Amino acid sequence: ASLALRYGGEFGAAVIVGALLGYGADHLLHTAPWGIVIGMGLGFAAGVVNVVRVARSYNQANPVDPNAPSIPDDEED
């Protein structure tokens, strides 16, 4: 559960920061709504990069046990 909360926190924070920076750019440059649209897009991209980075570091710290039993496939042949 803590890993899922970390994923959500990383992603949500990036989107919120991007939106706030875009809103600030709109306010200063009078370009509404383009700053917030671009800021949210960049925040979304940064959030995805952060989640991938966290997942990769978690997988490196906790490798899969090669001796673990495999889960059988439920599909009928």
C-alpha positions in Angstrom: 0.0 0.0 0.0 2.8 2.4 0.7 4.3 1.8 -2.7 0.9 2.6 -4.3 0.6 5.8 -2.3 4.1 6.8 -3.3 3.3 6.3 -7.0 0.1 8.4 -6.6 1.9 11.1 -4.7 4.7 11.3 -7.2 2.3 11.5 -10.1 -0.2 13.9 -8.4 2.5 16.3 -7.2 4.0 16.6 -10.7 0.6 17.3 -12.3 -0.3 19.9 -9.6 3.1 21.6 -9.9 2.9 21.7 -13.7 -0.7 23.2 -13.5 0.4 25.8 -10.9 3.4 26.9 -13.0 1.1 27.1 -16.1 -1.4 29.1 -14.2 1.3 31.5 -13.1 2.6 31.8 -16.6 -1.0 32.6 -17.8 -1.4 35.2 -15.1 1.9 36.9 -15.9 1.8 36.7 -19.7 -2.0 37.0 -20.2 -2.0 33.9 -22.4 -4.9 32.0 -20.8 -5.6 29.0 -21.1 -2.4 27.9 -23.0 -0.1 28.1 -20.0 -2.2 25.8 -17.9 -2.7 23.4 -20.8 1.0 23.2 -21.5 1.8 23.1 -17.8 -0.5 20.2 -17.2 0.9 18.3 -20.2 4.4 18.8 -18.9 3.3 17.9 -15.4 1.7 14.7 -16.7 4.9 13.7 -18.6 7.0 14.5 -15.5 4.6 12.4 -13.4 4.9 9.4 -15.7 8.7 9.7 -15.7 8.7 9.9 -11.9 6.5 6.8 -11.5 8.7 4.8 -14.0 11.8 5.9 -12.0 10.3 4.8 -8.7 9.1 1.5 -10.1 12.6 0.8 -11.6 14.4 1.6 -8.4 11.9 -0.7 -6.5 12.5 -3.5 -8.9 16.2 -3.2 -8.6 16.0 -3.2 -4.8 13.6 -6.2 -4.7 14.5 -8.7 -7.5 12.2 -11.6 -8.4 13.2 -14.9 -6.8 14.2 -17.3 -9.6 13.1 -20.3 -7.4 9.6 -18.9 -6.8 6.8 -21.1 -8.1 5.2 -19.9 -11.3 1.5 -19.2 -11.6 -0.2 -21.6 -14.0 -1.9 -20.2 -17.0 -5.7 -20.5 -16.9 -6.2 -20.5 -20.6 -7.3 -23.8 -22.1 -5.2 -25.0 -25.0 
